[in-house]
Amino acid sequence: SGQQSWLQLCDVYLKTQIALADLDLTDRRVEYISPNDPAQSQLFNNSIKRHLISDAPIGTFLSGGLDSSIITAVAAQYKTDLQTLSLVFDEKELSEEKYQDLIVKKYNTKHTKYLINESLFLDNIDDYFKAMEQPTIDGLNTYFVSKAAKDNGLTTVLSGVGGDEIFYG
């Protein structure tokens, strides 16, 4: 089924991805390393494990894409009460909710869905522009999911921002 294929794909990526923080990028070039390289998988796992060390509540942003799904999958191995946060929309064509739900179910996270609708958007747009340091494509999503984190008592959250370049998106 499509759901099973999605979970299998996440498992494959989980086992084969790299962590930029653990690589020497002095030449500013990232080369994709052969899949099935256990050393690279271990680097990624160790990076996530280290980022989970916190004296404050910690969670993950879960968009439903590969990058945040893989980060959540690894984090759930090390943190049994992992909190996850997602943005959801009334417009089904914009929603990745079904993929978020698959990951939440598989890894048994404490999940919060944050509904973005027209009213919430308009109520927050002025605050968003005040908080924005520079124009960004993903800034509005980051603003709302960060607001959701704060509203849920999270002060530290792992995200997949930048992960498209590693996880093929």
Salt bridges, closest charged atoms under 4 A:
ASP11 OD2 - LYS106 NZ 2.86
ASP22 OD1 - ARG50 NH2 2.59
ASP27 OD2 - ARG29 NH1 3.38
GLU31 OE2 - ARG29 NH2 2.55
ASP81 OD1 - LYS79 NZ 3.41
GLU97 OE1 - LYS92 NZ 3.91
GLU97 OE2 - LYS113 NZ 2.64
ASP101 OD1 - LYS113 NZ 2.86
ASP151 OD2 - LYS147 NZ 3.69
